[in-house]
Amino acid sequence: MQGRKRHLVVDTLGLLLAVVITSAAVPDRAAATQAVAQACKRTGGSVKTLWADSAYAGQCAQQIEQTHQLKVQIVRNTGRHRWDDAQQSLWSEEQPAAMPKKRWVVERTHAWLERNRRLVMHHERKPFYAAAWVWLAQARMLLGRLK
């Protein structure tokens, strides 16, 4: 499989704490421990709670809790509607539950990073250089906020 994935650990504002670049063939759970280890090292252990998607639930969350002494909270999709269900009315009586705010923080950060053309095209051959460009894009964004 061609391509690569960016595994990010961000704070509650969406600012980067850790970046791990892997092949697209690497599962998210396999890179999670490396990304969390990098974040814990960079923050000096100040991270106490880690919110994660339901893909990281189970053994992955338990391993992170045991290894890094973090509390892992899984943020699940609270929507009860399936929009592809042919039997469901288009305007149902019940309103869908709102998504928790913490669920979209990493996706928002990915969107901020995708504004940089260099990160969309994947020119770098080595993961180290790809991660460096992610950090530079974050620094550029933060400098832009100072204006």
DOVEX-372041 format. One line per field, with one value per residue: y negated, x negated, z negated of N, C-alpha, C, O, CB in turn; residue in three letters. Coordinates in Angstrom, 2 decimals. Each point is the difference from the previous one (the first is absolute). Glycine has a CB too. Layout:
% residues N
n.py: c(Y  ...) .
n.px: c(X  ...) .
n.pz: c(Z  ...) .
ca.py: c(Y  ...) .
ca.px: c(X  ...) .
ca.pz: c(Z  ...) .
c.py: c(Y  ...) .
c.px: c(X  ...) .
c.pz: c(Z  ...) .
o.py: c(Y  ...) .
o.px: c(X  ...) .
o.pz: c(Z  ...) .
cb.py: c(Y  ...) .
cb.px: c(X  ...) .
cb.pz: c(Z  ...) .
r: c(ALA  ...) .
***
This chain:
% residues 147
n.py: c(1.18  -2.16  -1.58  -0.92  0.48  -3.07  2.31  -3.26  0.73  -2.74  -1.04  0.30  -1.63  2.82  -0.08  2.58  1.51  1.26  -0.56  3.40  -0.83  3.11  0.57  -1.35  2.74  -1.59  1.41  -3.12  2.24  -0.56  -3.09  0.38  0.54  -2.28  -2.23  0.55  -0.17  -2.90  -1.06  0.91  -1.54  -2.77  -0.10  0.79  2.67  -2.58  2.77  0.26  0.96  1.74  -1.51  3.02  -0.52  2.08  0.41  0.23  2.32  1.92  0.22  -3.13  -0.72  2.11  -1.21  -2.95  0.92  1.36  -2.28  -2.49  0.93  -0.55  0.11  1.77  -2.21  2.41  -3.20  2.60  -1.59  -1.51  0.86  1.80  -0.64  2.82  -3.02  3.28  0.25  0.53  -0.56  -3.25  -1.52  -1.44  -0.62  2.47  -1.16  -0.32  -3.13  2.14  -0.01  -2.89  1.99  0.01  -3.06  2.69  0.78  -2.52  0.11  1.67  -1.49  -2.79  1.17  1.02  -2.98  -1.28  1.96  -0.67  -3.21  1.67  0.28  1.56  1.80  0.68  1.40  2.18  -2.20  2.15  2.60  -0.62  0.61  -2.33  -1.68  0.59  -1.25  -2.63  -0.62  0.28  -2.22  -2.01  0.10  -0.83  -2.55  -1.13  0.03  -1.71  -2.33  -0.40  -0.66  -2.59  -1.55) .
n.px: c(-0.84  -1.54  -0.07  -1.66  2.23  -0.73  -0.08  1.19  -0.90  2.14  -0.49  2.92  -1.38  0.10  -3.17  -1.23  0.19  -1.30  -0.47  0.25  -0.73  1.51  -0.44  2.87  -1.12  0.30  3.05  0.36  -1.32  -2.91  0.04  1.33  -2.90  -1.30  2.04  -0.44  -3.19  0.19  1.85  -1.93  -2.47  1.48  1.08  -2.92  2.41  2.05  1.63  1.96  1.34  -1.20  3.03  -0.60  2.09  1.74  -3.07  -0.85  2.46  -1.93  -2.37  -0.20  0.89  -1.90  -2.59  0.59  0.44  -2.82  -1.77  0.89  1.08  2.59  2.62  -0.03  2.69  0.64  0.86  2.38  0.62  1.93  0.90  2.48  -0.65  -0.87  -0.06  0.34  3.19  1.22  1.44  -0.99  2.86  -2.03  0.94  -1.37  2.38  -3.16  -1.22  -2.24  -0.55  -1.16  -2.19  -0.69  -0.69  -1.70  1.11  -1.81  -3.07  -0.88  1.90  -1.36  -2.90  0.81  0.93  -2.79  -1.47  1.83  -1.21  -2.69  0.58  -1.89  2.57  1.04  -2.74  -0.70  -2.82  -0.72  -1.21  0.51  2.95  -2.25  1.54  2.95  -0.83  -1.16  2.84  1.46  -1.92  0.53  3.13  -0.31  -1.75  2.15  2.24  -1.67  -0.70  3.10  0.50  -2.15  2.14) .
n.pz: c(0.00  2.10  -2.65  -2.13  -2.01  -0.67  -2.62  -0.76  -3.01  0.60  -2.88  -0.09  2.61  1.92  -1.59  1.61  -2.90  2.72  3.13  -0.24  3.30  -0.15  2.90  0.46  -1.61  -2.96  -0.90  -0.56  -1.75  1.24  -0.90  -3.13  -1.01  1.80  -0.99  -3.08  0.21  1.20  -2.34  -2.32  1.26  0.16  -3.02  -1.61  0.10  1.31  1.08  -2.87  2.75  2.55  0.95  1.45  2.24  -1.56  1.38  -3.24  -1.02  -1.42  -1.07  0.58  -2.91  -1.39  1.29  -1.03  -3.00  -0.18  1.24  -1.68  -3.19  2.59  -1.79  3.09  -0.25  2.38  1.03  0.47  2.58  -2.50  3.23  -1.32  3.34  1.32  1.91  0.92  -1.46  3.27  -2.94  -0.22  0.52  2.09  -3.00  -2.28  -1.61  -0.32  0.39  1.27  -3.21  0.95  1.33  -3.26  0.97  0.01  3.05  1.15  -1.69  2.48  2.09  -0.70  0.61  2.88  0.73  -0.80  1.97  2.55  -0.05  1.15  3.44  -2.07  -0.92  3.08  0.93  -2.43  0.98  -2.35  1.56  -3.15  -1.43  -0.28  2.16  -1.12  -2.81  1.39  1.28  -2.87  -1.18  2.41  -0.42  -3.06  0.72  2.03  -2.20  -2.04  2.09  0.61  -3.12  0.17  2.00) .
ca.py: c(-1.18  -1.22  -1.12  -0.05  -0.51  -0.85  0.28  -1.22  -0.20  -1.44  -0.42  -0.30  -1.08  0.51  -0.26  1.25  0.49  1.06  0.41  1.23  0.28  1.41  0.46  0.13  1.38  0.17  -0.31  -1.12  0.48  0.32  -1.24  -0.79  0.03  -0.82  -1.40  -0.38  -0.04  -1.25  -1.11  0.01  -0.43  -1.44  -0.81  0.23  0.69  -0.86  0.53  0.93  0.66  0.11  0.32  0.74  0.51  1.37  0.94  0.28  0.62  1.38  0.29  -1.15  -0.96  0.58  -0.03  -1.39  -0.32  0.68  -0.42  -1.44  -0.47  -0.96  0.43  -0.03  -0.07  0.23  -0.86  0.78  -0.68  0.08  -0.06  1.26  0.16  0.53  -0.72  0.87  0.95  -0.29  -0.02  -1.15  -1.20  -1.08  -0.91  0.82  -0.71  -0.15  -0.78  0.67  -0.58  -0.76  0.66  -0.64  -0.93  0.56  0.98  -0.63  -0.81  0.50  -0.21  -1.42  -0.20  0.53  -0.97  -1.14  0.40  0.22  -1.28  -0.12  0.85  0.95  1.15  0.72  0.68  1.07  0.04  0.55  1.45  0.49  -0.47  -1.07  -1.27  -0.27  -0.49  -1.35  -0.92  -0.17  -0.94  -1.32  -0.50  -0.42  -1.23  -1.06  -0.34  -0.73  -1.33  -0.76  -0.44  -1.10  -1.27) .
ca.px: c(0.84  -0.78  0.48  -0.44  0.94  -0.51  0.60  -0.22  0.49  0.18  0.61  1.43  0.15  -0.35  -1.40  -0.76  -0.88  -0.82  0.30  -0.65  0.34  -0.19  0.58  1.46  0.31  -0.12  1.26  -0.05  -0.34  -1.43  -0.76  0.50  -0.92  -1.17  0.41  0.24  -1.31  -0.62  0.70  -0.35  -1.40  -0.08  0.72  -0.56  0.96  1.10  1.25  0.61  1.14  -0.09  1.26  -0.29  1.11  0.37  -0.91  -1.09  0.54  -0.41  -1.37  -0.85  0.20  -0.56  -1.45  -0.42  0.20  -1.00  -1.34  -0.25  0.76  0.99  1.39  0.47  1.46  0.42  1.11  0.74  1.00  1.28  1.11  0.74  0.65  -0.73  0.60  0.12  1.07  1.09  1.27  0.07  0.63  -0.95  0.14  0.39  0.51  -1.08  -1.13  -1.27  -0.78  -1.16  -1.28  -0.82  -0.97  -1.35  -0.12  -0.40  -1.20  -1.07  0.42  -0.19  -1.43  -0.34  0.48  -0.94  -1.26  0.23  -0.06  -1.36  -0.10  -1.10  0.48  0.99  -0.63  -0.89  -1.23  -1.12  -0.12  -0.25  1.00  -0.55  0.19  1.44  0.37  -0.56  0.90  1.20  -0.36  -0.15  1.34  0.59  -0.68  0.49  1.36  -0.08  -0.54  1.08  0.95  -0.56  0.27) .
ca.pz: c(0.00  0.08  -0.80  -1.39  -1.00  -1.06  -1.29  -0.77  -1.36  -0.14  -1.26  0.16  0.98  1.32  0.27  0.05  -1.06  0.59  1.37  0.46  1.40  0.32  1.25  -0.08  -0.35  -1.45  -0.67  -0.94  -1.34  -0.07  -0.11  -1.12  -1.15  0.34  -0.03  -1.40  -0.66  0.44  -0.65  -1.43  -0.11  0.30  -0.99  -1.33  -0.86  -0.43  0.53  -0.96  0.63  1.45  0.66  1.22  0.79  -0.37  0.65  -0.92  -1.21  -0.26  -0.40  0.30  -1.09  -1.23  0.10  -0.18  -1.41  -0.81  0.35  -0.19  -1.16  0.47  0.02  1.39  0.13  1.38  0.42  1.00  0.80  -0.72  0.94  0.03  1.30  1.15  1.11  1.16  -0.25  0.94  -0.71  -0.91  0.54  0.24  -1.14  -1.14  -1.17  -0.96  0.49  -0.28  -1.08  0.45  -0.17  -1.02  0.59  -0.01  1.08  1.25  -0.16  0.87  1.39  0.26  0.17  1.33  0.99  -0.03  0.63  1.43  0.70  0.52  1.18  -0.15  -0.76  0.79  1.13  -0.47  0.79  -0.75  0.00  -1.35  -0.97  -0.82  0.68  0.02  -1.33  -0.13  0.69  -0.83  -1.06  0.60  0.31  -1.28  -0.41  0.90  -0.42  -1.27  0.29  0.63  -1.03  -0.75  0.69) .
c.py: c(-1.24  -1.08  0.06  -0.59  -0.91  0.34  -1.17  0.17  -1.51  -0.32  -0.38  -1.16  0.46  -0.25  1.28  0.26  1.06  0.32  1.27  0.27  1.47  0.28  0.12  1.41  0.25  -0.35  -1.14  0.44  0.27  -1.25  -0.83  -0.04  -0.86  -1.49  -0.48  -0.08  -1.29  -1.20  -0.09  -0.50  -1.51  -0.87  0.21  0.64  -0.86  0.45  1.05  0.82  -0.03  0.37  0.63  0.44  1.45  1.05  0.42  0.66  1.41  0.12  -1.17  -1.03  0.52  -0.05  -1.42  -0.40  0.60  -0.53  -1.44  -0.61  -1.16  0.59  -0.16  0.02  0.13  -0.85  0.71  -0.89  0.17  -0.08  1.35  0.28  0.62  -0.59  0.88  1.03  -0.37  -0.11  -1.22  -1.19  -1.08  -1.01  0.79  -0.88  -0.36  -0.78  0.76  -0.71  -0.72  0.78  -0.70  -0.86  0.62  0.99  -0.62  -0.79  0.45  -0.21  -1.46  -0.30  0.54  -0.99  -1.23  0.34  0.17  -1.29  -0.23  1.00  1.06  1.25  0.81  0.88  1.14  0.16  0.73  1.52  0.56  -0.57  -1.15  -1.37  -0.36  -0.54  -1.41  -1.03  -0.22  -1.00  -1.42  -0.62  -0.48  -1.31  -1.18  -0.45  -0.82  -1.40  -0.89  -0.52  -1.18  -1.36  -0.75) .
c.px: c(-0.89  0.62  -0.55  1.09  -0.74  0.77  -0.35  0.50  0.05  0.56  1.46  0.26  -0.30  -1.44  -0.80  -0.80  -0.94  0.49  -0.78  0.50  -0.30  0.53  1.51  0.41  -0.05  1.33  -0.17  -0.44  -1.49  -0.83  0.42  -0.98  -1.23  0.35  0.22  -1.32  -0.74  0.63  -0.36  -1.42  -0.11  0.67  -0.52  0.98  1.15  1.36  0.52  1.13  -0.17  1.38  -0.32  1.29  0.27  -0.88  -1.13  0.48  -0.55  -1.44  -0.94  0.10  -0.58  -1.52  -0.53  0.15  -1.08  -1.41  -0.29  0.75  0.93  1.39  0.50  1.52  0.35  1.23  0.70  0.98  1.36  1.21  0.69  0.61  -0.94  0.66  0.13  1.12  1.21  1.35  0.18  0.63  -1.05  0.03  0.50  0.48  -1.14  -1.16  -1.30  -0.75  -1.21  -1.28  -0.79  -1.08  -1.39  -0.22  -0.60  -1.30  -1.11  0.37  -0.17  -1.48  -0.47  0.43  -0.91  -1.28  0.16  0.05  -1.37  -0.19  -1.09  0.44  1.03  -0.67  -0.94  -1.24  -1.14  0.00  -0.12  1.03  -0.51  0.25  1.48  0.48  -0.53  0.88  1.30  -0.29  -0.17  1.36  0.70  -0.62  0.46  1.40  -0.01  -0.57  1.05  1.03  -0.51  0.30  1.15) .
c.pz: c(0.00  -0.88  -1.40  -0.87  -0.96  -1.27  -0.91  -1.43  -0.17  -1.37  0.28  0.95  1.42  0.37  -0.16  -1.26  0.55  1.41  0.30  1.41  0.27  1.41  -0.19  -0.41  -1.50  -0.66  -1.03  -1.39  -0.15  -0.19  -1.23  -1.16  0.27  -0.07  -1.43  -0.76  0.36  -0.69  -1.48  -0.21  0.20  -1.05  -1.41  -0.97  -0.47  0.53  -0.97  0.61  1.50  0.53  1.33  0.67  -0.38  0.69  -0.94  -1.30  -0.17  -0.43  0.25  -1.13  -1.31  0.00  -0.22  -1.46  -0.88  0.25  -0.41  -1.17  0.39  -0.16  1.44  0.00  1.47  0.28  1.14  0.75  -0.68  0.93  0.10  1.37  1.01  1.23  1.24  -0.15  0.88  -0.71  -0.89  0.71  0.17  -1.14  -1.19  -1.15  -0.96  0.63  -0.30  -1.11  0.57  -0.26  -1.10  0.66  0.11  1.15  1.26  -0.09  0.95  1.47  0.40  0.23  1.35  1.09  0.04  0.73  1.51  0.80  0.64  1.12  -0.16  -0.75  0.77  1.04  -0.39  0.88  -0.71  0.02  -1.41  -0.97  -0.87  0.64  0.09  -1.34  -0.22  0.70  -0.77  -1.12  0.53  0.35  -1.27  -0.48  0.85  -0.40  -1.30  0.20  0.66  -1.00  -0.80  0.62  -0.60) .
o.py: c(-0.10  0.08  0.89  -0.65  0.22  -0.15  -0.25  0.68  -0.68  0.87  0.19  -0.18  -0.73  0.18  0.80  -0.89  0.14  -0.09  0.06  0.08  0.49  -0.86  0.18  0.21  1.03  -1.09  -0.21  -0.70  -0.19  0.05  -0.96  -1.05  -0.65  -0.80  -1.11  -0.89  -0.62  -0.93  -1.09  -0.71  -0.68  -1.12  -0.68  -0.20  0.40  -0.45  0.96  1.15  -1.02  1.04  -0.53  0.11  0.65  1.16  1.04  0.16  0.59  -0.76  -0.22  -0.50  -0.76  -0.28  -0.19  -0.66  -0.66  -0.19  -0.30  -1.21  -1.02  1.22  -1.11  0.94  -0.76  0.11  0.12  -1.06  1.12  0.11  1.03  1.05  -0.28  0.32  -0.40  0.86  -1.09  -0.65  -0.22  -0.27  -0.07  -0.51  0.15  -1.19  -1.05  0.29  0.60  -1.23  0.43  0.74  -1.23  0.37  -0.27  0.30  0.72  -0.63  -0.84  -0.35  -0.29  -0.78  -0.64  -0.21  -0.52  -0.82  -0.27  0.04  -0.84  1.21  1.11  1.08  1.16  1.09  0.87  1.03  0.54  0.64  1.12  -1.18  -0.85  -0.95  -1.17  -0.91  -0.82  -1.10  -1.10  -0.88  -0.96  -1.20  -1.03  -0.89  -1.10  -1.20  -0.99  -0.95  -1.20  -1.03  -0.68  -1.03  -1.08) .
o.px: c(-0.93  1.17  -0.76  0.93  -1.17  1.22  -1.17  1.00  -1.01  0.54  0.49  1.14  0.24  -0.37  0.29  -0.65  -1.13  1.19  -1.21  1.21  -1.09  0.62  0.48  1.13  0.50  0.52  -1.09  -0.77  -0.56  -1.04  -0.68  -0.22  -0.50  -0.79  -0.41  -0.18  -0.62  -0.70  -0.21  -0.28  -0.73  -0.44  0.43  -0.12  0.73  1.04  -0.71  0.22  -0.41  0.54  -0.82  1.05  -0.86  -0.01  -0.62  -0.78  -0.56  -0.46  -0.93  -1.03  -0.62  -0.62  -1.01  -0.88  -0.51  -0.77  -1.08  -0.07  0.06  0.19  0.03  0.62  -0.50  1.01  -0.55  0.40  0.47  1.13  -0.66  0.60  -1.20  1.15  0.66  0.16  0.55  0.90  1.08  -0.28  -0.96  -1.04  1.21  -0.30  0.01  -0.42  -0.12  0.03  -0.58  -0.10  0.04  -0.56  -0.72  -1.14  -0.58  -0.38  -0.62  -0.86  -0.38  -0.35  -0.81  -0.73  -0.29  -0.53  -0.94  0.03  -0.15  0.08  0.15  -0.54  0.25  0.47  -0.26  -0.20  -0.88  1.05  0.43  0.35  0.78  0.38  0.37  0.83  0.67  0.18  0.57  0.81  0.40  0.20  0.69  0.71  0.19  0.30  0.73  0.46  0.05  0.62  0.79  -0.10  0.34) .
o.pz: c(-0.79  -0.36  -0.37  0.48  -0.31  -0.05  -0.28  -0.25  0.17  -0.68  1.11  0.45  0.96  1.17  -0.90  -0.55  -0.47  0.30  -0.23  0.24  -0.28  0.63  -1.11  -0.44  -0.47  0.24  -0.53  -0.66  -1.08  -0.66  -0.35  -0.60  -0.92  -0.49  -0.35  -0.83  -0.86  -0.41  -0.53  -0.97  -0.73  -0.24  -0.93  -1.21  -0.91  -0.49  -0.33  -0.37  0.57  -0.37  0.76  -0.63  -0.61  -0.42  0.22  -0.94  0.93  -0.85  -0.78  -0.47  -0.75  -1.03  -0.68  -0.56  -0.90  -0.94  -0.50  -0.22  -0.69  0.03  0.53  -0.51  0.84  -0.70  1.10  -0.48  -0.19  -0.46  0.12  0.21  0.02  0.30  0.96  0.86  -0.13  0.53  -0.55  1.16  -0.77  -0.41  -0.20  -0.05  -0.64  1.12  -1.06  -0.10  1.00  -0.98  -0.09  1.03  0.96  0.34  0.81  0.99  0.66  0.81  1.13  0.88  0.68  0.96  1.08  0.75  0.75  1.23  0.88  -0.21  0.50  0.24  -0.34  0.30  0.83  0.63  0.67  -0.05  -0.25  0.09  -0.42  -0.69  -0.10  -0.05  -0.63  -0.51  0.04  -0.28  -0.65  -0.19  0.01  -0.46  -0.51  -0.01  -0.12  -0.65  -0.26  0.23  -0.66  -0.68  0.47) .
cb.py: c(1.34  0.51  -0.96  0.42  1.84  -1.71  2.79  -2.03  2.90  -1.10  -1.01  1.02  -0.88  -0.52  -3.18  0.62  -0.64  1.03  -2.46  0.88  -2.90  1.48  1.07  -1.98  -0.35  0.56  2.61  -0.41  1.19  1.92  0.96  1.65  2.94  2.65  1.38  1.97  3.13  1.99  1.33  2.62  2.93  1.72  0.80  -1.72  1.00  -1.43  -1.40  -2.72  0.38  -0.37  -1.38  0.66  -2.23  -1.96  -2.07  -2.10  -1.97  1.48  2.60  0.90  -0.07  1.77  2.15  0.12  0.54  2.22  1.90  1.09  1.75  -2.20  0.44  0.24  -0.71  2.25  -2.27  3.11  -0.73  -1.15  -2.83  -1.35  -1.69  1.85  -1.71  -1.19  1.48  1.83  2.69  1.10  0.66  0.83  -2.13  2.96  2.26  1.86  -2.76  2.01  1.37  -2.89  1.95  1.55  -1.62  -0.60  0.51  0.52  0.46  2.05  2.18  0.22  0.79  2.59  1.34  0.07  1.39  2.03  -0.08  -1.99  -3.02  -3.00  -2.43  -2.96  -3.01  0.14  -2.67  -2.66  -1.26  1.39  3.15  2.53  1.58  2.73  3.16  2.08  1.84  3.25  2.83  1.91  2.60  3.31  2.45  2.13  3.10  3.13  2.20  2.40  3.01  2.56  2.07) .
cb.px: c(2.78  -1.90  2.83  -3.30  2.61  -1.85  1.00  -0.80  0.05  -0.17  -2.73  -0.79  -0.86  2.70  -0.04  0.53  2.89  -1.67  1.64  -1.42  0.58  -0.43  -2.62  -0.90  -1.39  -3.00  1.81  2.57  2.82  1.42  0.44  2.53  1.31  -0.08  1.47  2.45  0.51  0.17  2.08  1.86  -0.04  0.40  1.57  -1.35  -2.59  -2.66  -0.02  -0.83  1.91  -3.00  2.04  -3.25  0.28  2.34  1.18  -0.43  2.65  2.12  1.36  1.34  2.70  2.61  1.08  1.55  2.97  2.21  1.15  -0.30  -1.95  -1.84  0.37  -2.71  0.71  -1.96  -0.63  -0.64  -1.79  -2.26  -0.50  -0.11  2.64  -1.81  -1.61  -2.59  -1.37  -2.18  -1.13  -1.75  3.16  1.30  -0.76  -1.35  2.19  1.11  1.40  -0.15  1.36  1.33  -0.05  0.99  2.04  1.09  2.53  2.77  1.24  0.22  2.00  2.38  0.51  0.97  2.65  1.50  0.27  1.20  1.85  -0.93  0.67  -1.07  -0.69  1.16  0.45  2.21  1.59  -1.02  -1.50  -2.81  0.17  -2.14  -2.47  -0.53  -0.69  -2.48  -1.56  -0.05  -1.52  -2.42  -0.55  -0.28  -2.17  -1.70  0.10  -0.74  -2.33  -0.95  0.04  -1.68  -1.22) .
cb.pz: c(-0.42  2.69  1.74  0.26  0.51  1.67  0.59  2.34  -1.10  3.16  -2.02  -2.74  -2.75  -0.52  0.14  2.99  -1.25  -2.58  0.97  -2.62  0.98  -3.07  1.74  2.19  2.67  -0.16  0.85  1.97  0.91  2.11  2.84  1.28  0.34  1.97  2.60  0.90  0.91  2.62  2.18  0.60  1.56  2.63  2.38  1.61  0.19  0.40  2.74  -1.43  -2.49  0.27  -1.92  -0.33  2.51  0.08  2.00  1.91  -0.71  2.50  1.26  2.95  1.88  0.87  2.27  2.93  1.32  0.95  2.39  2.64  -0.82  1.59  -3.00  1.33  -2.91  0.68  -1.83  -0.94  2.33  -1.48  1.16  -2.63  -0.51  -1.50  -1.88  -0.47  -2.26  1.24  0.62  -2.40  -0.33  2.89  1.72  0.75  0.88  -2.24  0.71  2.48  -2.58  0.53  2.52  -2.61  -1.91  -2.81  -1.77  -0.42  -3.05  -2.55  -1.34  -2.28  -3.17  -1.83  -1.43  -2.93  -2.87  -1.83  -2.47  -2.03  0.89  -0.21  -1.73  -0.67  0.38  -1.57  0.38  -1.42  2.49  0.42  0.41  -0.16  1.42  1.76  -0.24  0.39  2.13  0.80  -0.57  1.10  1.95  -0.14  -0.23  1.88  1.21  -0.56  0.50  1.80  0.52  -0.06  1.59) .
r: c(MET  GLN  GLY  ARG  LYS  ARG  HIS  LEU  VAL  VAL  ASP  THR  LEU  GLY  LEU  LEU  LEU  ALA  VAL  VAL  ILE  THR  SER  ALA  ALA  VAL  PRO  ASP  ARG  ALA  ALA  ALA  THR  GLN  ALA  VAL  ALA  GLN  ALA  CYS  LYS  ARG  THR  GLY  GLY  SER  VAL  LYS  THR  LEU  TRP  ALA  ASP  SER  ALA  TYR  ALA  GLY  GLN  CYS  ALA  GLN  GLN  ILE  GLU  GLN  THR  HIS  GLN  LEU  LYS  VAL  GLN  ILE  VAL  ARG  ASN  THR  GLY  ARG  HIS  ARG  TRP  ASP  ASP  ALA  GLN  GLN  SER  LEU  TRP  SER  GLU  GLU  GLN  PRO  ALA  ALA  MET  PRO  LYS  LYS  ARG  TRP  VAL  VAL  GLU  ARG  THR  HIS  ALA  TRP  LEU  GLU  ARG  ASN  ARG  ARG  LEU  VAL  MET  HIS  HIS  GLU  ARG  LYS  PRO  PHE  TYR  ALA  ALA  ALA  TRP  VAL  TRP  LEU  ALA  GLN  ALA  ARG  MET  LEU  LEU  GLY  ARG  LEU  LYS) .
***
